[in-house]
């Protein structure tokens, strides 16, 4: 019952916290509980901002929770916020889970600040995509850990990744929980190791908050399913092998990132890793597994074709304006990397979709919805980033080119058109933030209990 009470006590958060608010809260916690809480620097961001960790408790086991592993994923920062205070205040909880907890509320500080425009107020799709930013693949924290595999070698960890490496090396954790979240769909999980005793607990946790499991297509074809909405945390090896098999090009020519947190952590300690992907909005069809009259193959090919059209739209407008664009803008780097890497990745997925025999069966309603509707939602985010690049450029130009103005208008109209279609095709429900944090908190508690009772003694 203790875990249930901890989960139910999550505050009724109405909005997300800014980076400065998170840091101020950590300082207050340290001041209030100096004997059991430590607030310390683990590194610096690309732009020179200090990255901090909170240490809470003195248990034998070690856990690292990572907020903002991607800058557009703020749910985990509130999970860290709540759990750090609750564990510091609750001696019985500290005794039950014999852990020393390390909370990194914001790993990607620079990127998080570029998303703060949608953190406050009610959720709105257009507000979200016009204030959206995601760090390019070659600088993403989760995907720039050093790795060497076959002909590929990556030894360019982002400064933020180095900060996490410093913490991982120091702590040698037993549990690592990167606090990712998706945006639209249902809840799903990644685990580093099979853990059958956890599966039903994770499912019940989601069910208790009346949230949907994600039963549509996995994020990528190489994801291995362990149970409904629970997947094996892929290593760099699986990703590389998939693209080597399904692409006509050498994967080293288009894979522009390194290893994941799992790849690195497993070299340092025999830790258990878990990820809980949480959406902000959902549609009931994401849990509908009844068959349709469309094959899974055709459904996937529809989604791929849609992404190809979006890619061509961005590419055409980028080419029209590239001589005028502000190359120092963070959005320039994001769009440039998208155009450089996305096409060969998509071509490999097309080859998979055309040849894999598992796609012969009828698509479920959720799989078809994933490819026909959720795809539109995610495409709006890249168009939103391109609009932000154009806006950045116009602001810094005394006399902006007519091509910039025209591309901005065309892109904005395209965004509105897609959103119009999306709103008509999707019956959106916005999920209360409290429910999302409750699930992530529950995952932390159950995963820690699993590590303590089963994983370390296996």
N, C-alpha and C positions, 0 to 999 in steps of 0.2 A: 504493500500500500504506500510505502514511502515514495517510490518513484512516481506513482500516480498523483500524489499530492504536490510533488515538485513540479510536475508537468502542468497540473491545473492552476498553479499559482503564477504562471507566466502573466505579466501585466497585459492589459488590453492596448497594446501598441497600435497607434493609428497611422504612424508614419515612420520613416527611417531616420536615423541620426546622421548628422554630418560628422566628418572626421574630427573636427575640433571638439565636438560634443562627446564623442567616444573617448578621446584622450583626457578630457576634463573629468569624466566619470571615473576613469582608471586612477587618476591622481587622488580623487576623493576617497576611493576605495582603499588605496594604499595608506592614506593618512588615517583612515578610520581603523584599519586592522594591520598596523605595521609589523606585528609579530608573525603573521601568516601570509601576508601579501607583499610581493615585490614587483615593482614596475621598472623595467629596464630596456635599454636600447639593444636591438639585435642587428641593426644595419641602417643603410640609407637608401632612399628611393633613387630612381634615375635622375630626378630633379633636385636631389639633395635634401629631401624631407626625412626626418628621423622615423624609423620603423620600430615600434615598441612591442614588447610582450609583457603579459601579466603572469606572475607565478603565484599560485594559490595552493596552500597546503603543503604537507611534507610526507605524503604517502609513498609506499615502496614502489608502486607502479607509476609510470610516467605517461601522460597523455598530452598531445599537442592538438589544439583546435585552431583552424586557420580561417579567419574571416576575410572577405574580399579576395579570394584566390583569383577571381576575375573581377574587374572593377564595376561591372554592371550587376553584381550579385550581392545585394546588401543584407539579405535575410540573416545570413550567418553572423553578421556583426552584432545583431540584436540577440542572437543565441549566445554569443560570447558575453555580451553585456549582462544578460540575465544570469547565466550560469556562474560567472565570476563572482557576482555579488551573493548569489544564493549559497554557493559552496563556502565562501568566506564566512557567512553568517550562520551556517548550519553545521554544527560540530557532529551531530549524529550522521549526517550525510557523508561527511569526510571520513568518519569511522567505518561506515558501511562500504564505501568505495575507497579503498586504500590507495589513492592516487595523489601524485603531485600533478597539478593541472597547469598547463601553459596555454594562455589565450593570446593569440595574435588577432586583435579585433579588425585590423586593416592591413593586409599584406600589400595590396596594390593601392597605395595612397594617392599617387598622381592620377591614376585612372578613375578612382572612386570620386575624386573631386570633379572630374569632367562629367559625372553622372548625377551630381547633386541637384540638378535642375528638375528632376522628377521624383526626388525623395520625399518631398512634403506635399500634403494635400491629397485629394482623392486620385486614385489611379485612372489614367486616361491614355489610350493607345497613342494618339498623336503626340501628346506631351512626352510620353515615354520615348518614342522613337526620335523625336527632335532634340532630345537631351541625352541620347544614348551614345556610349563610347565603349569599345572593347579593344584592348591592347592587341597589336598585331602578333601573329603566331610566334615570330622569332624573338619576342620580348615578353611573352606571357609567363607569369610566375609558374603556373602548373606545368608548362611544357618547355622549360629551358634548363632543366637539370642535365648535367653532363651525361652523355651516353655514347657507347661505341658498340656498333652491331654491323656485321658484314662489312660493306664498303662505306658505311656511314659513320661519321664521328662528329659529335657536337660538344664543344667545350667553351660555350659562350653563355654561361648563365646570366640572366638579367640581374642587376644589383639587388632587386627585391628577392630573387631566387637565392642569391648568395646569403642574404639575411636569414632566410629559412634554413639553408644548409648549415649556417653557423649554429642555429638553435638545435637542429636535428643532431648534428655532430656532438654538441654539448650534452644533450638530454639522453640520446639513445632511447627513443620512446618505445613503449609497448603498444600504444594506440595512437594513430594519426587520423584526424577527421577534418579533411579539407571541406569547408562549408560552402559548397557550390549551390546554385539554384538555377533552374531553367526559367522559362517565362510563361509558356502556354502549354497546357496538356494536363498530365497527371503527375503523381509522385512516383519516383523510381529510385533505385539504389544501385551502387557499385560496392563490391566487397573484394578484398585482395585474396581471400581464402574462403573455401566453402565453409558455411556455418549454418547447417540446417536448423539448429535449435533457435536461431535468430529469425528465420524467415517468417514464421507465424506471428512473432512479436512485432515485427516491422509492419506486417499487413494489418494487424489489429490496431496498431498505433495510428495508422492512416485512417482506418475505418472509424476509430473513436472520435476523430475530428471531422467526420463526414466529408472526407476528401476522396477524390478518385485516384486509383492507381493508374499509371500510364500503361495502357495495354496496346498502344499503337506500335509503329516501327521503332526499333532502338535507334539511338543517335547515329550509329554507323553500322554498316553491315558486318563488321568484324566483332561486334559485341556478342559475347557468349552468355546465353540465358541460363540462370541457375534455378529460378522460380519466377512466378508472375512478377514482373516489374523489378526483378533483382538480377543483376548482371555481374559477371566477373570483371573486375577492374582491369582494363586492358593494359598490357605493357607496350613499350615502344616496339618490341619484337613483333607482336601481333599486327600492329598498324603497318609496319614496314613490309611484312610478309604479304599482307593483303594487297597493298599497292604494287608490290613487285609482281604478284600473280596476275593482277587485273589491269595493269597499265602497260602500254607499249613503250613507255619511257622509263629510264633509270630513276627510281624513287629519290635518289640523292639530288636529282635536278629540281624537284619540286617540294620535297619535304623540308620546310623551313622552320623546324623547331627541334628541340631536344627531347629528353626523357621526361616522364611524369614524376610526381612526388613518390608514387609507388616504386618506380625504377630506382630512385635514389635511396629512399628509406630502407628498402629491402637489402641494400648493400651495407647499411650502417647497423641495423638491428632487425631482429625477427618480429617486427611489429605487425599488428593487424590494422588494416586501413579500411575505412568505410566512407562512402559519400551518399548523401541524401539530396536528390535533386527535387526542388520545390517550384511549382508554378505560381504566378501571381493571379492568373485567370484560367478558367477551364470551361469546357463544354461537355455535357453529359455523354456525347457520342464517343469520347475518349475511352470509356469503359465498356462500349458495346462490342462484344466479340461475335455477334451474329454475322454469317457470311453475306457477301454482296454478290452481284452478278458480274463484277469486275475482277480479273485475276490480280493476284498480288504483284505479278510482274508488270502488268499494265499500270497499276496504281503507282508503283515506284517510278516507272518511266514517265508518267505524267508529272510527278514531282520533280524529276531531274530536268525534264523539258522546261518546266516553269523557271527553275533556277538558271537554266541556260539563257532564257530570255532576259531575266533580270541582269545577269552578268553582261550580256551584250548591250543592254541599255546603259549600264554604268560605264562600260568600256567606251562606248561611242561618245558619251558626254565628257568623259575624262579626256579623251583624245582631242575633242573640240576645244577644251579649255586648258590643257596641260601647260601651255606656254605662259599662262597668267597665274596659275595656282600658287598659293603660299606654301612652299615646300617645307617651311619650318613648323607648319601646323601639325599637331598630333593626328589630325584627321587625314592629312595627306599620306602619312605613313600607313595608316590603317587601310585606306582605299588602294594605295599602291600595292601593298602586300596582298590584298584580296585579289586584285587583277593578276598579279604575278603567279599565285599558287592555286586559285580556285578551279580553273579550267581543267588541268590534268587530274585533279582529285575527282572532279565531276565525271570526266571521261572514264576513269577507272570504275566509278560506281555504275555508270551506264553499262560497261562491259559485264560487270557482276549481275546487273539487273536483267541483262539479255541472256545470260547463260546459266545462272544458278537454278538448279532443278527445284529447290525448295520454294521457288516463287510461282510454281505452276498452279497451286491451289487458289481458290477464291480469296480475295482480300476480305478481311473483316471490316465492319463499319468503322472501327477505330483506326485501322491501317489506311483505309481510303481517306478518311477525314484528315489523318496526319499528312498525307501527300497532297490533298486538294486544298485544304484550308489552313492548317497550321503552317505550311510552307509559305503562304502569303504573309502571315504575321511576321515570320522571321525575315522575309525579304525586305519588309518595310524598315527594319533596323539598319541594314546596309545602305539603303537609300537615304535614310535619316542622317547617317554619318557623312554621306557625300554632300548633302545639303549643308551640314555644319562646316564642311571644308570650304564650300563656295561662300558661305556667310563669313567665315574667318578671313577669306581672301578679300572679299568686298570691303569689309571693315578696315582692312589695312591698306587699301588702295585709294589714293586721292582721286583717281579717275578710273573706276573699274571698267573693264572691257564689256562691250555689249554682249559678247559671247558668254561671259560669266552670268550676266543678268538673265539671258535667254535660257542657259542651262539650269539656273536656279528655278526659274518659273516652270520649265519642263519637268524637272525632278519633283518639285512640290506638287504639281498637278498629277504626276504619276503616283506619288505617295497617297494623295487624296482618293484617287481612283481605286487603288488597291485596298485602301482602308474602307471605302464604300462597299466594295465587293465582300471584304472580310466581315464587316458588320452585318451584312445581309445573310451571309452563309453560316455565321457562327452565332450561337446563342450564349453569349459570354456571361459568366458569373465571376465577380471579383472576390477573391478569397481574403478574409480578414487576416491581417498580419499575425495576430495572436495565434491563430491556428497553425500557421506555417512555423512559427518559432516553437510552439509546443511540440510539433513533430520532430524538429531538429534536436530539441532538448531531449526528448524521449530517446531518440537514436543514440545520443551521447551516453545516456545513463545505461541503456540496455547493452550497448557495445562495451562499455567499461566493465559492466557486470560479467559479460561473456568472456572478456579477456582475463579478468581476475579469476573466474571459476573454471573456465574450460580451456581457453586458448593457450595460456601459459603452462598448463598441465597436460597438454595433449601428448 
